[in-house]
């Protein structure tokens, strides 16, 4: 089920997901491979570097119930040994270099 959902999400990325994927694909950040819309457990994460156990999640405007679900999801992913970085869509679209640098910095420390 999550693989079908992941496939559907890959085929309809948001503008911010498309923009960030241009920088993550083809090992552009220090040679690290990222996957997009990757199933992990019962969740599908936006981007993940499995080698470094780093997840990058993009957030748009959220309703309060979504924040609670995201908190639970992040806690589960962290218990699996992943580090989760979250960025707002507008950060990816307007501060791309800062987002790339934040991801690069975490990758170099893990």
Sine and cosine of phi, psi and omega as CSV:
sin_phi,cos_phi,sin_psi,cos_psi,sin_omega,cos_omega
0.00,0.00,-0.75,0.66,-0.02,-1.00
-0.92,0.39,-0.44,0.90,0.04,-1.00
-0.94,0.34,-0.57,0.82,0.09,-1.00
-0.91,0.40,-0.68,0.74,0.02,-1.00
-0.90,0.43,-0.67,0.74,0.02,-1.00
-0.88,0.48,-0.69,0.73,0.01,-1.00
-0.87,0.49,-0.69,0.72,0.02,-1.00
-0.90,0.44,-0.67,0.74,0.01,-1.00
-0.91,0.41,-0.60,0.80,0.04,-1.00
-0.90,0.43,-0.53,0.85,-0.05,-1.00
-0.99,0.15,-0.22,0.98,0.00,-1.00
-0.73,-0.69,0.88,0.47,-0.04,-1.00
-0.94,0.34,0.45,-0.90,0.12,-0.99
-0.96,0.27,0.21,-0.98,0.04,-1.00
-0.85,0.52,-0.68,0.73,-0.01,-1.00
-0.91,0.41,-0.65,0.76,0.04,-1.00
-0.89,0.46,-0.68,0.73,0.04,-1.00
-0.87,0.50,-0.70,0.72,-0.03,-1.00
-0.90,0.43,-0.70,0.72,-0.02,-1.00
-0.95,0.31,-0.60,0.80,0.00,-1.00
-0.86,0.51,-0.54,0.84,0.05,-1.00
-0.85,0.53,-0.46,0.89,-0.04,-1.00
-0.99,-0.12,-0.35,0.94,-0.05,-1.00
-0.99,-0.10,-0.48,0.88,-0.09,-1.00
-0.93,0.36,0.34,-0.94,0.06,-1.00
0.83,0.55,0.60,0.80,0.12,-0.99
0.81,0.58,0.67,0.74,-0.07,-1.00
-0.97,0.23,-0.34,0.94,0.01,-1.00
-0.97,-0.25,0.98,-0.18,0.05,-1.00
0.78,0.63,0.54,0.84,0.09,-1.00
0.97,0.24,0.20,0.98,-0.04,-1.00
-1.00,0.02,0.71,-0.70,-0.02,-1.00
-1.00,0.08,0.79,-0.62,0.10,-1.00
-0.92,-0.40,0.54,-0.84,0.15,-0.99
-0.91,-0.42,0.47,-0.88,0.03,-1.00
-0.90,-0.43,0.53,-0.85,-0.01,-1.00
0.74,0.67,0.87,0.49,-0.09,-1.00
-0.98,-0.18,0.81,-0.58,0.09,-1.00
-0.93,0.36,0.72,-0.69,0.12,-0.99
-0.67,-0.75,0.93,-0.37,-0.09,-1.00
0.88,0.48,-0.74,-0.67,0.01,-1.00
-1.00,-0.03,0.11,0.99,-0.04,-1.00
-0.94,-0.34,0.33,-0.94,0.16,-0.99
-0.85,-0.52,0.87,-0.50,-0.03,-1.00
-0.99,-0.10,0.47,-0.88,-0.04,-1.00
-0.89,0.46,-0.83,0.56,-0.01,-1.00
-0.63,-0.77,0.60,-0.80,0.04,-1.00
-0.56,-0.83,0.67,-0.75,0.21,-0.98
-0.96,-0.27,0.98,-0.21,-0.08,-1.00
-0.90,0.43,-0.61,0.79,-0.02,-1.00
-0.85,0.52,-0.67,0.74,-0.03,-1.00
-0.99,-0.17,0.01,1.00,0.00,-1.00
0.80,0.60,0.75,0.67,0.01,-1.00
-0.88,-0.47,0.79,-0.61,0.05,-1.00
-0.93,-0.37,0.69,-0.72,0.09,-1.00
-0.89,-0.45,0.86,-0.51,-0.01,-1.00
-0.91,-0.42,0.64,-0.77,0.04,-1.00
-0.94,-0.34,0.70,-0.72,-0.04,-1.00
-0.86,-0.52,0.70,-0.71,0.14,-0.99
-0.99,-0.16,-0.40,-0.92,0.10,-1.00
-0.92,0.39,0.72,-0.69,-0.08,-1.00
-0.83,-0.55,0.52,-0.85,0.13,-0.99
-1.00,0.05,0.40,-0.92,-0.03,-1.00
-0.81,0.58,-0.62,0.79,0.00,-1.00
-0.92,0.40,-0.49,0.87,0.05,-1.00
-0.93,0.36,-0.61,0.79,0.02,-1.00
-0.88,0.48,-0.68,0.74,0.01,-1.00
-0.90,0.44,-0.68,0.73,0.03,-1.00
-0.90,0.44,-0.66,0.75,0.01,-1.00
-0.89,0.45,-0.61,0.79,0.02,-1.00
-0.90,0.44,-0.71,0.70,0.03,-1.00
-0.89,0.45,-0.69,0.72,0.00,-1.00
-0.88,0.47,-0.74,0.68,0.01,-1.00
-0.87,0.49,-0.68,0.74,0.01,-1.00
-0.87,0.49,-0.69,0.73,0.02,-1.00
-0.89,0.45,-0.71,0.70,-0.01,-1.00
-0.89,0.46,-0.64,0.77,0.03,-1.00
-0.92,0.39,-0.58,0.82,0.07,-1.00
-0.91,0.42,-0.39,0.92,0.05,-1.00
-1.00,0.09,0.00,1.00,0.05,-1.00
0.99,-0.12,0.12,0.99,0.00,-1.00
-1.00,0.01,0.51,-0.86,0.19,-0.98
-0.98,-0.19,0.74,-0.67,-0.04,-1.00
-0.93,-0.38,0.86,-0.52,0.12,-0.99
-0.97,-0.24,0.73,-0.69,0.03,-1.00
-0.87,-0.49,0.68,-0.73,0.07,-1.00
-0.74,-0.67,0.56,-0.83,0.12,-0.99
-0.97,0.25,0.50,-0.87,0.04,-1.00
-0.80,0.59,-0.69,0.73,-0.04,-1.00
-0.90,0.43,-0.48,0.88,0.07,-1.00
-0.91,0.42,-0.71,0.70,-0.01,-1.00
-0.88,0.47,-0.66,0.75,-0.07,-1.00
-0.98,0.21,-0.52,0.86,-0.11,-0.99
-0.94,-0.34,-0.31,0.95,-0.04,-1.00
-0.75,-0.67,0.74,0.67,-0.12,-0.99
-0.83,0.55,-0.70,0.72,-0.03,-1.00
-0.89,0.46,-0.63,0.78,0.01,-1.00
-0.93,0.38,-0.61,0.79,0.04,-1.00
-0.91,0.41,-0.74,0.68,0.04,-1.00
-0.84,0.54,-0.69,0.72,-0.03,-1.00
-0.91,0.42,-0.65,0.76,0.03,-1.00
-0.89,0.46,-0.66,0.75,0.03,-1.00
-0.92,0.40,-0.71,0.70,0.01,-1.00
-0.86,0.51,-0.68,0.74,-0.01,-1.00
-0.89,0.46,-0.70,0.72,0.01,-1.00
-0.91,0.41,-0.66,0.75,0.02,-1.00
-0.86,0.50,-0.64,0.77,-0.05,-1.00
-0.94,0.33,-0.38,0.92,0.00,-1.00
-1.00,0.01,-0.33,0.94,-0.10,-0.99
-1.00,0.02,0.00,0.00,0.00,0.00
